[in-house]
Amino acid sequence: MRILTGIISTLSCIWLSGCGDGRSSAETFAAEKILLIGNNSEPQSLDPHKATAVADGKIIATMLEGLVRPDPQNEAGVLPGAAEYWESSVDAQEWTFRLYRNGVWSDGHPLTAHDFIYAYQRILHPQFGGRYAEMLYPIQGAEAYNKGQADWSRVGVKAVDDYTLKLTLNGPTPHLLQLLLHFTWSPVPAHHVEANGGMLDRRSRWARTDNWVGNGAYVADDHHLNNYLSVKPNPLYRRKDELKNKGIRFLPIVNGYTETRMYLGGKLHITNNVPPEMISYAAAKAPQDFCRDPYYCTIFYRLNTTRGALRDVRVREALSLAIDRDALVSKVVRGAGSPTFCFTPPGAGYQAKAPSVAALSQEQREQKARALLADAGYANGAGFPTLVLMTTSRDVQRIMAETIQAMWAEKLGVHVEIRSCEWTAYKAAQQSMDYDISSSSWSGDYLDAATFVELWRSGGGNNCTGWQNEEFDSLTNTAATTGNAEIRRNSLQQAEQLMLGQHPIIPLYHSERTYLRSARHIRRAHPRLLDNFPLDAVEVVP
Amino acid sequence: MQKTPYQQGNSLWKDARQRLYRNRAAMAALCFMVLMVLACFVLPLFPCIANPNATNLDNIAAPCSWAHPFGTDQLGRDLLARVLYGGRISLLVGMVATMVALIIGLVYGLISGYIGGKTDALMMRTVDVLFALPFIVLVIVFSLSIEEPGRELTENLIILTGWSRESIAPIMGLVPLFIAIGALGWLTLARIVRTQTLEIKSQEYIQAARSLGLGHLRILFRHIAPNLMGTVVVYTTLAVPGIMLTESTLSFIGLGVKAPNSSWGTLIKEGADRMEVTPELLLFPALFFCLTLLALNFLGDGLRDAIDPKSAKD
């Protein structure tokens, strides 16, 4: 009898809570003009100098405005951001930005060129340890300063007056405006950072949601851990009248299955990702809403080149060759990508040179892999240590890891152990190089091949493989300083070829973005190669 | 001289056994458990069961067929084999971790109850403190901290004994889990054992044993412990499902068994993600898991009614 009562009361609870006014939260929030967006993971940090994840960048982009802002209509173009207008020298090496004179931070403090200088010094400061500092290396003297070899006064960032910022670059950089769209180039409120522990305090609380000061379209509103982070319009924002929405809620949903299910249950307006196995289901359930966009992104495995057997380049190449990428992409990823042996995705006027093994058949590659492994002293995997393959807890990555684990065991006799970590633990382990093999992805920060190739420079903050090569560094330096587009492209191609030949990474495929976006509630959202569509331009309609 | 009619008296255990035999639900549960253990531990030895970790990318998420009675999973692995091998791990965790908890709890409770006084107070306050800490969190921290020594142990075992890695790695990988769950799951049992010990300690036969000059250890393990067995058996049977649930919780959040091996917990998680697309992947492991939990609960209830009939009237 008690059981029956229990069942009845549970059912009635579900029925009561499910009823409400009969509207889904997507509808309710659309009526309130609040955008609900799935955002992959809980942000590591909202401090643009500490964040490295795409999910963090999406939030920061709504709350901080750089010198320029993205053009919603045209991915290659930019619109005035904090800077009203700008001019460059003929060789695109010196740039002068004129800031809006009425620009203010959300606490009313005026926004000046000194805030930009303060921000650039902070991320580049050798004692701050900014992971993304190399995004600013195009600035003259920035790399030397970041490595502690030069003084700040030698770095090419100057304030001509309070509202004029002058950047002197290493070489001609016609794509600078694209770079500036990235959150690492945002200003930070110098007065506020100083009041919260100073420039070098990595634990500063200035960027917490309850203590936020920014210059973007939105300001931080509320943060419920593992529930949502919300932003609301910045009342002092210059273009506040153009904002269509009353706020955005970012929901950290790691599990793509859960996210897709939430969307179909009317709890989201835009999702981050539909897992491969759900593609046909989602496309059938919501044909109007299912989106499949090209994406400037590569899925690959990092190899820790400083550890045990992986120090041997033959072992690394053997591991790479034994993976049947075609089967992986067609069966596991369900065609949402294209298999590759290169790192940089084709596009933005660049095509990486594929290594010769790309032309072989998979059987030939496997033969070669076995020969290489035997050559390295591990014939048929005998005596090969158990390596740890680290993945995030994302399901696609786990299935992929299990597939590759089985391929290596079958073709090479090599056994790896899969360790799936929660996102922050995964990031921490990767950055301290506490792994053997790490399932990774890299999406471009700007539309240029350099965003991929330069990742592998010696000691780069996101290199994390321990691989370094002087010739590679000098080739990328040439590319960064030459004014000639042809030489630049060739240098980058050579550098990438050199890196691929040494196998610090195993490229797997260039992925596509599969996600859901409500055709009914969302207006003015266009696909972008970089997945950086400005959310302040999106409109939610009931 | 005529012998008076003489009837052999029943021992308490025999009474209990008869009461258990008469309990249909408990007997059905017992049979089910025997079959389940045989299926999980003996059936996979026959070649008709496929290799649970052999992927086949050309046969992904296939429906039920003669070759694959439960179909295949998202990587083309035979689901029946995975459910059986998963059952091995789940049952093994349930049994081994319960044994660890049983041994610790029994000895701890016996000592605490038998010595009494300040020692008892101190030991029981320690249990109170451990009770106050969140169990799952402690298990996670503990199993992570002994993961590295566990891995070294595996490597040494492989070198010392020459066993193949595939045969022992799945089991050795679980050792931290066994220890962690066992080392933290003994608290309730220790309390129960202590209370019972306090009660038995004051019985006449213990006083007699003491006055005959028997040593403490002999009294503890020869005279007190056997009289606790009824309670302990019942509690243990009822604890196994709880521990299997803990294992599946840990596997659910990625801390239990390591891929590609599976337990029922991981299979259910993988199935739950894909329930709209391939419901079989959720249905079969969940069915096996639920039935096992139910059977163990029925068996535990039956044992309690049989051994301690007074408690059944509550």
Boltz contact constraints between the chains, C-beta under 6 A:
constraints:
  - contact:
      token1: [A, 257]
      token2: [B, 273]
      max_distance: 6.0
  - contact:
      token1: [A, 277]
      token2: [B, 274]
      max_distance: 6.0
  - contact:
      token1: [A, 277]
      token2: [B, 277]
      max_distance: 6.0
  - contact:
      token1: [A, 281]
      token2: [B, 276]
      max_distance: 6.0
  - contact:
      token1: [A, 281]
      token2: [B, 277]
      max_distance: 6.0
  - contact:
      token1: [A, 327]
      token2: [B, 57]
      max_distance: 6.0
  - contact:
      token1: [A, 331]
      token2: [B, 57]
      max_distance: 6.0
  - contact:
      token1: [A, 331]
      token2: [B, 60]
      max_distance: 6.0
  - contact:
      token1: [A, 393]
      token2: [B, 254]
      max_distance: 6.0
  - contact:
      token1: [A, 402]
      token2: [B, 259]
      max_distance: 6.0
  - contact:
      token1: [A, 402]
      token2: [B, 260]
      max_distance: 6.0
  - contact:
      token1: [A, 403]
      token2: [B, 75]
      max_distance: 6.0
  - contact:
      token1: [A, 406]
      token2: [B, 55]
      max_distance: 6.0
  - contact:
      token1: [A, 417]
      token2: [B, 258]
      max_distance: 6.0
  - contact:
      token1: [A, 418]
      token2: [B, 259]
      max_distance: 6.0
  - contact:
      token1: [A, 420]
      token2: [B, 254]
      max_distance: 6.0
